[in-house]
Amino acid sequence: MSTQPLYRDTENGKLCGVCAGLAAAFGAEVWLVRVLFVSLFFVTGFFLAILIYIIACLLLEKMPIKKQQQQSIYANHSMKTKPWQQGNTAEKLLENIAAELDDIDNGLQKMENYVISFSYKMDREFKQP
C-alpha cells in the first residue's frame, strides 16, 4: 500500500471529499472509507465524528486538477488484487484496454483514408512553396 499526500477529492467526494481523498491516498475503495467513517460516527458520538470531518475539510487542500486527471487515467488501468483495493477486475480492465485500442484503430483508419485521398494530394500540392 503506497501512501500519497492527503488531499480532498471533491471530484469523487459527496460532501467535501475527505473520505474520497483518504481512499485515494491509501489505495482503498471509497465505499470502505465511508463505512468506516459512519461507524466512527455511531461509535464515538455524533459531535466528535462531525468535528473530525470539519477539521479535515478545513485542513486538507483540494486535489489539484492535474492530480485528478492522473488519478482518473490510473483508475482506468489499474487492477485490484484484493476486494478493498481501488481498481477494476481483470475482465473490466481488458474491456477498457480493448475499447481504447479500438478508438486508436479508428483514428488510424481515418488518418490513412485521408492520406490516400485525392484531397490530401491537392492540399499537399497547393501548400508547397
Secondary structure, 3 states (H helix, E strand, C coil): CCCCCCCECCCCCCCCCHHHHHHHHHCECHHHHHHHHHHHHHHHCHHHHHHHHHHHHHHCCECCHHHHHHHHHHHHCCECCCCCECCECHHHHHHHHHHHHHHHHHHHHHHHHHHCCHHHHHHHHHHCC
